């Protein structure tokens, strides 16, 4: 007989009533549930964490602090803003306030207050009062540290277990210290020290009685009792805390009343509010820089350790330089934006008045949808109506009770504004300063402002054409390889080359004019495109493309494969059509400043843990990398580049900005303007600092405007910034290296002078590259006189052209000159097509 059959027969023989069946079934179910409950408790307690980590606060989320080169705090990375304090820093008034309002039996219980539990959970509801949780401070600490926020019996049991363990292991003073470092006070403040700084801008040890009572009252419901959002509720809560302290004999009734009255009568001066949250109250002067290093730190340590680990990050940034950079970029970009908006508005009006209807008619007549602008006209009209009448419509909807209309307008009010905002042309800017001697990044501005929608770091990530600013890179190669000297003479005249497709290509100078014979020093000083193309062509034929790529890679700190993608062997690359970031450009110009030694840029020096122990030394790691500091150019070639770029700054394309700003330090620099004035650069250096400035649009197709060359746009920003920075540093001169000699040469031919040479100049040469032949042009008084007259004519003609170019720019900046703009659109006075400088 099977067991199952036996059970069935036994059940039939036992006459059970319905109630008995229900009873036994319930008993079995209860037994099963009890078993499950016991099993769950056992499993839960076997998985409970040890409370030992509390001894060193390792379970606390502590912010990571970021410091500048002078140990000034820049910002913090955190999910919970917390600053730890010890028990000895807790004022007596704060301890008594929290005990009075949260746990008045704290010193007498051992983690659980049975009588408070009975009173809060059973007696109060019976007498009609609101039920209270009756958790002790120790239970609150246990809940915050070890349990979830779910409301269940199991969570309460676990909480009690931890509370008993904490009471068993720690003294009351230690528990209070743990509690005040853990508890949340609202507005993103974790821990009483953070709350004290946020609300009162003082350390916790300096809190007054009224301030202590306010903070103690926040613990129960931080947001509901916020003195910022709900001051009336905060008043009631603070008064309750003070009255509780009176009941326990901690203070007198008079003290409580005087404290309360004084606090709220002086509320505005006591509450030191800098923002509605602790995150917004902190002003980060270098958001693009800190975001740059944040990504580096996350790659190495992960988000958990970065945001909760309490790391101490020591960086290369100099806050003082950063603040100056912020101001100069903001002012420079703002001024350029005003100029752009003014010119664009006039040009746009000319276009709408004279051409928009014609183009629209052509599109309709010939069915050319790609140029159809009727829809744009409608959109422009709608936007005009919105801007002019939106407030009237919005107000009318309330006056006449048109709720449907109101909702529609309310939605479109923000949607349309967003569309209009998205259409706006915003000029961006970037600045980066690097110490050429050690590679420290001392200032970094990645854009006009750092917002949720604008975190693109143009100083590091944006790769744009350099324009003429690329010329020093290959001029240095030519001097290093002894292909040219500063005195080598080239002809600045119309020249035609064949491009790779066999079509004729004629390089043009920015002014559209030619200066005749120029020495290399002059060619760089005037940023002569025609001569530069000749130098590039000569390098390709003598040094070779591969060797040029090798040198350029070492200058910019880019591997040769990547450099080949950016710089090709065609002649057009001589005019700077290759793309580079401001950081990469800074490395190039730092090579000149540092006598030919390339140093890998660095932003983070070292990282310490929350206890101050160094866990990573980034600078030491860089020193161990043999490629982080290498000689890539001879000291002689570097000095000649220093000397020639000094002339560019003070006599060439930078001279106007020097005069306008009063910059007067030993420095070198170069402007760079890309085709159609899309990018404006200035890169320059002293012996202490290399700085690169860029302005343009994120959309590389957009132009800053006619004649918005780097000399007018980027150079003044660089000058103003460096003038302030250099005034606080020693002015170190450029000193010739041992392989440099100084020789007098004819200013016209670059050769050794004869007695008839009208002008003799002193020039620097790398040893064994100075000329050995005498001038073959000035061989008599007559030839000397003719050449002198010709040189005077060329100089005068150049000055007149520069004046005319400035006149054009002044005219185009004037408002309401539509007729003048129409003529400029029809006639290019100087046949300036490209805008390459």
Beta strands, then each sheet from edge to edge (+ up, - down):
strand 1: 64-67
strand 2: 73-77
strand 3: 81-82
strand 4: 184-186
strand 5: 189-190
strand 6: 312-315
strand 7: 428-434
strand 8: 441-445
strand 9: 464-465
strand 10: 489-492
strand 11: 497-498
strand 12: 504-505
strand 13: 516-519
strand 14: 579-580
strand 15: 597-599
strand 16: 604-608
strand 17: 614-617
strand 18: 629-631
strand 19: 668-673
strand 20: 679-685
strand 21: 690-696
strand 22: 740-746
strand 23: 760-766
sheet 1: 2+ 1- 6- 16+ 17-
sheet 2: 3+ 5+ 4-
sheet 3: 8+ 7- 21+ 20- 19+
sheet 4: 9+ 14-
sheet 5: 10+ 13-
sheet 6: 11+ 12-
sheet 7: 15+ 18-
sheet 8: 22+ 23-
end
